[in-house]
Structure formats: structure tokens, C-alpha cells
């Protein structure tokens, strides 16, 4: 079999990274190299011609997911206040949708990689740096006024993770709806203080 051209090798590498980005968000980084390469339509042996280790691929897959997210982001920080709020609400609605719950491989890397990076926080320093920057950027896109967006992001990610974990039960939809309501009623996700009635 002839040697693969440099252009074809680069195309194959990009295909592996994109496939890994999707599969890792769906199934976690424990996906085997053999399964990953099969899904990419390439041979297992070809992996080691492209990557020094699986850890290198994890780093690239996480970076790819955040780059992809940034390219499709609905909210830009420089938008006017009214446009920003409308875009923020759209982002919340899309994030907390049944479609996003049911398609983790095409979804947000903040929720998609949280469990894996939480299990092995010191083993992927580069991946963690990319992840932290992604978290900060996502929160900034939710920010309103004095709210830095962090609490909103925590609500969104937490609700999505819980909804995915309970997908086959009606509580899954309830979790998504509760978070959507909390984040869209007041515009910042912070509800007014409750008055005591006793």
C-alpha cells in the first residue's frame, strides 16, 4: 500500500480529532483508540502515526470542541444591551433544550468534558487550561450588568448534566424547564428574594 500524502494525512488527523471530540462528549475519554479509529474510518495503527499518545488527542479534541462552539456562538460581548439580552435568552433556551440533552456529542464541551476532567484533574494540564478558558468565555457570554455569568453557567451545566442522567424519566424535562424559567424570568437568573409569610 502506498504512502499517504501529506495533505491526506492532515485530513485524516482532522477527521480523528473531530470524531474524538464528538465521541468523548458522548461517551467520555475512556473510548478506546480502536473504537475511535473505526468510527473515523481509519486503521488502529494509523493513530500512532498521527498522535504521540491518547492524551495528546484528548487535548486536541477538547480544544476542537471549544473552537467549534466559539464559531457557532450566538452571543458576542460587544452587542448592544437589548441584542445581548435576546441572544442570551436564545443561548439559554438552546442550551437547556431536549435536543441538546439528547445530542451530547454535538453539544457544549463545558458539560461534555466536566466529568472526565474532574476525575483526572492533573493529568491533562493543557486540556484543563483550554477548558478553563472555555468556561470563562461561556460565562462572559451570559453576563448581564453586575452579574459575571458564572452562576448562570453553573445552573445551565448542572441542569443539563442532571437532565441527561435522568433522561428516561419525566423529571428530566422538569429539570430543563426549571432552569430555563430561573434563567429567563429575571434576565440574569437571579430571582427576587422571597418574602416570608409566617
N, C-alpha and C positions, 0 to 999 in steps of 0.2 A: 504494500500500500504506500502511495506517495506521501511526501511530507505536506503538511497543511501550510498554506501561505500565511504570511504574517497578518494579512487582513482577515483571513478566515479564523485564525487563532484568536484575534481580538474580538471578532464577532462571537465566537464560542465562549470566550471569557465573559463577555457582557450577558450572554444568554444564561450562563451558570449563575452569575450574580443576581440577575433579575429573578430567576427561578428560586434561588435560595432565599431571597428577600421575601417572596410570597410564601414559600413553604415554611420558613422559620416563623413567620407571623401566624400561620395556620396551626403548626404542629410543634413549635418550639425548636430550639437549636440542636436537640438530640436527634434530629433527622439524620440518617446515615448518608455518608458520601455516595454510596452505591445507589440509594433511592433518589438522591438529589440528581445525580448524573443521568440516571434513567429518565427522570422527569424532564430533564433538559434535552434529552435525545442524544446524549453523548456517552462514550465509554467511561467506565470507572477509572481506568488507567490514565485517561486524559486529564483527570483532575490535577494530578501531581505535576503535570507539565505547565499548569496554569497558576497553581497556588502553592505556597510553601507549606501551608497547614490548613486545617479546617478553621482554626481560629482566625487566620487571615481572611478567609471567606466570610466568616461571621462579621468581622469588622466592615468589610466592603458591602455586605448585604444590608447592614443597618444604615450605613451612610447612603446607600442607594435608596432605601425606603424613605429617608428624610428628604433627600433631594427630590424624589418623586412627589412627595407631599408638598414641598415648597413650590414646585412648579404648578400645582393644581390648587393652591390655597385661595380661598375666597376672600380673605381679609388682608388688606395692606395697611400698615400703620399710618401712612400719610393720608389716608382717606379723610374726608370731611366727617364731622361727628355723626350726622344723620346717616350717611352712607356706611360709616363704620358700624353703627348700631344695627342697621339692616343686615349687613354682611355677617356680623357676629351672630345674630339670631339664626341666619341661614346655616352658619357653621355648626351651631348648637343642634339645630334640627337634624342636619345631615349626620352629625356625629352620633346622636342618640336615636338613630333610625333603626328599624328592623333590618333593613338591607345591610347597614354597617355591622350590626350584631352578627348577621349570618354570613358575612364575607370577610373574615379577619385577614385573609391573605392579600386582599386589596385595600385593607383598612389602615388606620393610623398606627405608625410604629411606636408611639408612646405607649399605647395599651398592648400592642403586639409583642413587644420585646421586654416589657416590665418584669415578667416572672423570671425569664432566663437571666437577665442582668442582675436581678435581685438574688438569685441562687448563687451566682458566681461573680460577686462584685469586683474582685481584684484581678480576675483572670483576663479581662478584656479592657485594658485601660483606654485604648484608642476608641473602642466601641462605646465605652461609657462616656467619654468626652463628647462624642458625636451625639449620643443620646441626651446628655445634659443640655447641650446647646439646642437640640430639638425641643426639649421640654420648655426651655426658656422662650424660644421663638413662638411655640404654640400658645403659651400663656400670654405673651405680649400681644398676640393677635386677638385675644379675648379681653384684654384690658379696657377698662372704661373709667375715666376720671381718676379718682384716687385708688381704684382697685387695680392691682397689678395682674389680675387674671389667674393667679396661682390657685386660689380656692375654686374658681370656676373649672379649671382644668382638672383638679382633684375630683370634683363632683362628676364631671363627664367621664373621666377614665374609670373611676370607681364604679359608676353606674353601668358602664359598658362591660367591664370585667364581670360584674355580678350577673348582668343580663345574659352574657354568654355562658356562664356557669349554670344557669337555671333555664336554659333555652327551651326545654321541653315542658315547662310549667308556666301557667298564666302569670306567675309573679315576675317573669322575665319582662313582659310588656309593661307591667306595673312599674318596675324599676326604671325603665326608659322614660315612661311618661312622667313619673315623679321628678326625675332630674330635669327633663325638658321644662316642666312647669316651674321648678325652682329657679332655673336659669333664664327664663324668658319673661316671667311676670314682673320682676322689678328692674330688668335691664342689666343688672350686674350679678344676679344670682344671690343677692343678699336680701333676705326677706325682712320686713319691718319687725321690730320687737313685738312679741305677743304680750297683750295686757292680761294681767291676772284677773280672774273672775271670782275668786273665792274670797 
